[in-house]
Amino acid sequence: MLVATVDDLRNTFNELDHVMGSIEVVVDVPKKLATIAELETQAAHPDLWNDQAHAQEVTSKLSRLQADVEKVATLRSRLDDASVLIDLGAEESDAETLAEAELTLSAITPEIQALEVRTLLNGDYDDRDALITIRSEAGGVDAADFAEMLLRMYLRWAERHGHTTEVYNISYAEEAGIKSATFQVTAPFAYGTLAVEHGTHRLVRISPFDNQGRRHTSFAGVEVMPVTEESDHIDIPEADIRVDVFRSSGPGGQSVNTTDSAVRITHLPTGLVVSCQNEKSQLQNKVAAMKVLQSRLLERARLEREAEMKELKGDGGNSWGAQIRNYVLQPFQMVKDLRSGFEVGNPTAVFDGDLDGFIDAGIRWRRMSNAEA
């Protein structure tokens, strides 16, 4: 059944056509096609897999660029098809054809909007995988429980999108919840996408741990960092680190295994401490912990480079410790982002990983804030 008029359909098409035009300029398909041709030549070289790390880099980049070009071409084709349907339906007063055009536009609108957000991710490390650390802050056992709720929220979000996650370390609290957790999200532009989640999150609810049923406020911090790559050259001399081993433990102090396989690394010059206990061997845990430490040092270096600029323009409320979002379960139901103003009335869905609205609004807000600075 047709709901929109022909004029409505043409206005919708014109708006989407304008957005697609902007996307095509940013994506620069001709340049990407040239890069794809170069990478295909490299991929066809018989000696490519002599260096497996380089081969994986080439094939991964090739696959990503091909997917980007195909996505743009497919959306443009579907949008042009909708335009043809609108014209045919209008000329022949064919309600069925116009209804088909309306369905096509409705289907591709969210896809074009999502691609538009993706084109805003053009920072130095935006295309990297993301390393996320969640910490309980003020609020005692409620804060520890909240931190665990956020961990599940992000893991569910990644699962919804088919992204791979790897949990490196979870430090469980004594009564309930977690003190902290560190995990990696592997996906194209994972860091650029999730960086807007960086900051302090606030929960207001009737505490399940208060036998008097009082309302409590608790806080948890989310830190998002880009994963390092070989080209980053993060040099960490052995003399600059102290490695301690300990026995892995699970909820309530229950031993995960009976060997001292968990690893804690302290970076002596900066005082940064990272741990990993989820791998099977001490060596694997040390490798994973070093990866986390490298990402922390990379982020530290990036922040130092940007310190002067941030002092002039402000950091946009996205710094570690800045409150970015409220999750209210009592006396009403609401989740609201304090930067973009985006809000929903269904916290249960949000905690189950329905974060795309917040993330998209955050990315748009970040671009607007940077443009105004």
C-alpha positions as CSV (number, residue, x, y, z in Angstrom):
1,M,0.0,0.0,0.0
2,L,1.4,3.4,-1.0
3,V,1.7,5.9,1.8
4,A,3.9,8.6,0.3
5,T,2.9,10.8,-2.6
6,V,5.0,11.1,-5.8
7,D,6.4,14.4,-4.6
8,D,7.3,12.8,-1.2
9,L,9.1,10.0,-3.1
10,R,11.0,12.4,-5.3
11,N,12.0,14.5,-2.2
12,T,13.3,11.4,-0.5
13,F,15.2,10.3,-3.6
14,N,16.8,13.8,-3.9
15,E,17.9,13.8,-0.3
16,L,19.4,10.3,-0.6
17,D,21.0,11.2,-3.9
18,H,22.7,14.2,-2.3
19,V,24.0,12.0,0.5
20,M,25.3,9.4,-1.9
21,G,27.0,12.1,-3.9
22,S,28.8,13.2,-0.8
23,I,29.7,9.6,0.1
24,E,31.1,9.0,-3.4
25,V,33.3,12.1,-3.2
26,V,34.7,11.0,0.2
27,V,35.2,7.4,-0.8
28,D,36.8,8.4,-4.1
29,V,36.0,5.2,-6.0
30,P,38.5,5.9,-8.9
31,K,41.4,6.2,-6.4
32,K,40.3,3.0,-4.6
33,L,40.1,1.1,-7.9
34,A,43.6,2.1,-8.7
35,T,44.8,0.9,-5.2
36,I,42.8,-2.3,-5.7
37,A,44.7,-2.9,-9.0
38,E,48.0,-2.5,-7.3
39,L,47.1,-4.8,-4.5
40,E,45.8,-7.4,-6.9
41,T,49.1,-7.4,-8.6
42,Q,50.9,-7.9,-5.3
43,A,48.4,-10.6,-4.3
44,A,49.1,-12.5,-7.5
45,H,52.9,-12.5,-6.9
46,P,54.1,-16.1,-6.3
47,D,56.4,-15.0,-3.4
48,L,53.7,-13.2,-1.5
49,W,53.2,-15.8,1.2
50,N,56.9,-16.0,2.0
51,D,56.1,-13.1,4.4
52,Q,52.9,-14.2,5.9
53,A,52.3,-11.0,7.9
54,H,52.7,-8.9,4.8
55,A,50.5,-11.3,2.8
56,Q,47.8,-11.0,5.3
57,E,48.0,-7.2,5.3
58,V,47.8,-7.1,1.5
59,T,44.9,-9.6,1.2
60,S,43.0,-8.0,4.1
61,K,43.3,-4.5,2.7
62,L,42.4,-5.7,-0.8
63,S,39.2,-7.4,0.6
64,R,38.2,-4.3,2.5
65,L,38.6,-2.0,-0.4
66,Q,36.8,-4.3,-2.7
67,A,33.9,-4.5,-0.2
68,D,33.9,-0.6,0.1
69,V,33.7,-0.1,-3.7
70,E,31.0,-2.8,-4.1
71,K,28.9,-1.3,-1.3
72,V,28.9,2.1,-2.9
73,A,28.2,0.8,-6.4
74,T,25.3,-1.4,-5.1
75,L,23.7,1.4,-3.2
76,R,24.0,3.8,-6.2
77,S,22.4,1.2,-8.5
78,R,19.5,0.5,-6.1
79,L,19.0,4.3,-5.7
80,D,18.9,4.8,-9.4
81,D,16.5,1.9,-9.8
82,A,14.2,3.6,-7.3
83,S,14.4,6.8,-9.4
84,V,13.3,4.9,-12.5
85,L,10.4,3.3,-10.7
86,I,9.2,6.7,-9.4
87,D,9.3,8.1,-13.0
88,L,7.5,5.1,-14.4
89,G,4.9,5.0,-11.7
90,A,4.2,8.8,-12.1
91,E,3.9,8.6,-15.9
92,E,1.5,5.7,-15.8
93,S,-0.2,6.5,-12.5
94,D,0.8,3.0,-11.5
95,A,0.3,2.7,-7.7
96,E,2.0,-0.7,-7.6
97,T,5.2,0.6,-9.2
98,L,5.2,3.6,-6.9
99,A,4.7,1.3,-3.9
100,E,7.8,-0.7,-5.1
101,A,9.8,2.5,-5.3
102,E,8.7,3.4,-1.8
103,L,9.8,0.0,-0.4
104,T,13.1,0.3,-2.2
105,L,13.8,3.8,-0.7
106,S,12.7,2.6,2.7
107,A,15.1,-0.3,2.5
108,I,18.2,1.6,1.4
109,T,17.7,4.7,3.6
110,P,19.3,3.1,6.7
111,E,22.1,1.5,4.6
112,I,23.0,4.9,3.1
113,Q,22.8,6.6,6.5
114,A,25.1,3.9,7.9
115,L,27.6,4.3,5.1
116,E,27.5,8.1,5.5
117,V,28.5,7.7,9.1
118,R,31.3,5.3,8.0
119,T,32.8,8.0,5.7
120,L,33.1,10.3,8.8
121,L,35.8,7.9,10.2
122,N,38.9,9.4,8.8
123,G,41.2,9.8,11.8
124,D,44.7,8.5,12.0
125,Y,43.7,5.2,13.6
126,D,40.0,5.0,12.8
127,D,40.4,1.9,10.6
128,R,42.1,-0.1,13.3
129,D,40.8,-2.8,15.6
130,A,39.7,-1.5,19.0
131,L,41.0,-2.4,22.5
132,I,38.5,-1.6,25.2
133,T,39.0,-1.5,29.0
134,I,36.0,-1.2,31.3
135,R,36.5,-0.3,35.0
136,S,34.1,0.0,37.9
137,E,34.3,3.5,39.5
138,A,32.3,5.1,42.3
139,G,29.4,3.1,43.6
140,G,30.8,0.0,45.3
141,V,29.2,-3.3,44.4
142,D,26.6,-1.5,42.2
143,A,29.5,0.0,40.1
144,A,31.1,-3.5,39.8
145,D,27.8,-4.9,38.6
146,F,27.3,-2.0,36.2
147,A,30.8,-2.6,34.7
148,E,29.9,-6.2,34.0
149,M,26.6,-5.0,32.4
150,L,28.6,-2.7,30.1
151,L,31.0,-5.6,29.2
152,R,28.1,-7.8,28.2
153,M,26.5,-4.8,26.3
154,Y,29.6,-4.3,24.1
155,L,30.2,-8.0,23.6
156,R,26.5,-8.4,22.5
157,W,26.9,-5.3,20.2
158,A,29.9,-7.0,18.5
159,E,28.0,-10.3,18.2
160,R,25.1,-8.6,16.6
161,H,27.4,-7.2,13.9
162,G,29.4,-10.4,13.4
163,H,32.6,-8.9,14.8
164,T,35.2,-11.0,16.5
165,T,36.0,-10.3,20.1
166,E,38.8,-11.6,22.4
167,V,38.7,-11.1,26.1
168,Y,42.2,-10.6,27.5
169,N,41.6,-10.1,31.2
170,I,38.7,-9.9,33.7
171,S,39.2,-9.0,37.3
172,Y,36.2,-10.1,39.3
173,A,34.9,-8.1,42.3
174,E,34.3,-10.0,45.6
175,E,30.6,-9.7,45.9
176,A,29.3,-9.3,42.3
177,G,30.4,-7.9,39.0
178,I,33.9,-7.0,37.9
179,K,36.6,-4.5,38.9
180,S,37.9,-4.3,35.3
181,A,38.0,-6.1,31.9
182,T,40.0,-5.7,28.7
183,F,39.0,-7.1,25.4
184,Q,39.6,-6.5,21.7
185,V,37.0,-6.0,18.9
186,T,38.3,-7.0,15.5
187,A,36.5,-5.4,12.6
188,P,37.1,-2.7,9.9
189,F,37.0,0.7,11.6
190,A,36.3,-0.8,15.0
191,Y,38.4,1.9,16.8
192,G,36.8,4.8,14.9
193,T,33.4,3.4,15.5
194,L,33.8,2.7,19.2
195,A,36.0,5.6,20.2
196,V,32.8,7.7,20.9
197,E,32.1,5.2,23.8
198,H,35.2,6.5,25.6
199,G,34.3,8.1,28.9
200,T,32.3,7.7,32.1
201,H,28.9,6.0,32.1
202,R,26.4,6.6,34.9
203,L,23.7,4.2,36.1
204,V,20.7,5.1,38.3
205,R,18.5,2.3,39.6
206,I,17.0,0.6,42.6
207,S,20.0,-1.4,43.8
208,P,19.5,-5.1,43.8
209,F,22.2,-5.2,46.6
210,D,20.4,-2.8,49.0
211,N,18.0,-4.7,51.2
212,Q,16.1,-1.5,51.9
213,G,15.3,-1.1,48.1
214,R,16.9,2.4,47.8
215,R,17.9,4.1,44.6
216,H,21.6,4.1,43.9
217,T,23.9,5.9,41.4
218,S,27.0,4.2,40.2
219,F,29.7,4.9,37.6
220,A,31.9,2.8,35.3
221,G,34.6,4.0,32.9
222,V,35.1,2.9,29.3
223,E,38.5,3.4,27.7
224,V,38.9,2.8,23.9
225,M,42.3,2.5,22.2
226,P,43.5,1.6,18.8
227,V,45.3,-1.7,18.4
228,T,48.9,-1.3,17.5
229,E,50.4,-2.5,14.1
230,E,53.9,-3.4,13.1
231,S,54.3,0.0,11.5
232,D,53.8,1.8,14.8
233,H,57.3,0.9,16.1
234,I,56.4,1.0,19.8
235,D,59.8,0.0,21.3
236,I,59.6,-1.4,24.8
237,P,63.0,-2.4,26.2
238,E,63.0,-5.4,28.5
239,A,64.6,-3.2,31.2
240,D,61.5,-0.9,31.1
241,I,59.1,-3.7,32.2
242,R,58.5,-5.9,35.2
243,V,56.7,-9.1,34.6
244,D,54.9,-10.9,37.4
245,V,53.0,-14.2,37.2
246,F,50.1,-15.3,39.3
247,R,47.3,-17.9,39.3
248,S,44.3,-17.1,37.1
249,S,41.0,-16.8,39.0
250,G,37.4,-16.6,38.2
251,P,34.3,-15.3,40.0
252,G,34.5,-15.7,43.8
253,G,38.2,-16.4,43.7
254,Q,37.6,-19.8,42.1
255,S,40.8,-21.0,40.3
256,V,40.6,-21.2,36.5
257,N,43.6,-23.5,36.4
258,T,46.2,-24.8,38.8
259,T,49.3,-23.1,37.2
260,D,50.7,-19.7,37.6
261,S,49.9,-18.7,34.0
262,A,48.4,-15.3,34.4
263,V,50.8,-12.4,33.6
264,R,50.9,-8.8,34.9
265,I,53.3,-6.4,33.2
266,T,54.3,-3.1,34.7
267,H,55.8,-0.4,32.4
268,L,58.3,1.2,34.8
269,P,58.8,4.6,33.1
270,T,55.1,5.4,33.0
271,G,53.6,3.2,35.7
272,L,51.1,1.6,33.3
273,V,50.0,-1.9,34.5
274,V,48.3,-4.5,32.3
275,S,47.3,-8.1,32.9
276,C,46.2,-11.1,30.9
277,Q,44.9,-14.4,32.3
278,N,42.5,-15.8,29.7
279,E,45.1,-17.5,27.5
280,K,46.1,-21.1,28.1
281,S,49.8,-20.6,28.7
282,Q,52.1,-18.0,30.4
283,L,53.8,-17.2,27.1
284,Q,50.4,-16.5,25.4
285,N,49.3,-14.3,28.3
286,K,52.6,-12.4,28.1
287,V,52.2,-11.8,24.3
288,A,48.6,-10.6,24.8
289,A,49.6,-8.4,27.8
290,M,52.4,-6.8,25.7
291,K,49.9,-6.1,22.9
292,V,47.7,-4.3,25.4
293,L,50.6,-2.3,26.8
294,Q,51.7,-1.3,23.3
295,S,48.2,0.0,22.6
296,R,48.2,2.0,25.8
297,L,51.6,3.5,24.9
298,L,50.4,4.3,21.4
299,E,47.3,6.1,22.8
300,R,49.5,7.9,25.3
301,A,51.8,9.1,22.5
302,R,48.8,10.2,20.5
303,L,47.3,12.2,23.3
304,E,50.6,13.9,24.0
305,R,50.8,14.9,20.3
306,E,47.3,16.4,20.5
307,A,47.7,18.0,23.9
308,E,48.4,21.5,22.6
309,M,45.5,21.3,20.1
310,K,43.1,20.0,22.8
311,E,44.1,22.8,25.1
312,L,43.1,25.3,22.5
313,K,39.8,23.7,21.3
314,G,38.8,21.5,24.2
315,D,38.5,17.7,24.0
316,G,34.8,17.7,23.3
317,G,33.9,16.0,26.5
318,N,35.4,12.8,25.3
319,S,38.3,12.5,27.8
320,W,38.9,9.7,30.3
321,G,36.7,10.6,33.3
322,A,34.2,12.8,31.4
323,Q,30.6,11.7,31.9
324,I,29.1,10.8,28.5
325,R,25.9,8.8,29.1
326,N,23.2,8.2,31.7
327,Y,21.4,4.9,32.1
328,V,18.3,5.5,34.2
329,L,16.1,2.5,35.3
330,Q,14.3,4.3,38.2
331,P,12.1,6.4,38.6
332,F,11.7,6.2,34.8
333,Q,13.3,4.3,31.9
334,M,15.8,6.2,29.7
335,V,19.3,6.0,28.3
336,K,20.6,9.4,27.2
337,D,23.9,10.5,25.7
338,L,25.0,13.8,27.2
339,R,26.9,15.0,24.1
340,S,24.7,14.3,21.1
341,G,21.4,14.4,23.1
342,F,20.4,11.1,21.6
343,E,18.1,9.1,23.9
344,V,15.9,6.0,24.0
345,G,13.3,4.8,26.5
346,N,14.3,1.1,26.4
347,P,17.4,0.5,28.6
348,T,16.9,-3.3,28.3
349,A,17.5,-3.2,24.5
350,V,20.6,-1.0,25.0
351,F,22.1,-3.3,27.6
352,D,21.4,-6.1,25.1
353,G,23.7,-4.5,22.5
354,D,21.4,-2.1,20.7
355,L,23.9,0.7,20.5
356,D,24.0,1.7,16.9
357,G,21.8,4.8,17.4
358,F,24.1,6.1,20.1
359,I,27.3,5.3,18.2
360,D,26.0,6.9,14.9
361,A,24.9,10.0,16.8
362,G,28.2,10.2,18.6
363,I,30.2,10.0,15.4
364,R,28.1,12.8,13.9
365,W,28.4,14.9,17.1
366,R,32.2,14.4,17.1
367,R,32.5,15.5,13.4
368,M,30.4,18.6,14.1
369,S,32.4,19.4,17.3
370,N,35.7,19.1,15.4
371,A,34.4,21.3,12.6
372,E,33.3,24.0,15.0
373,A,36.6,24.0,16.9
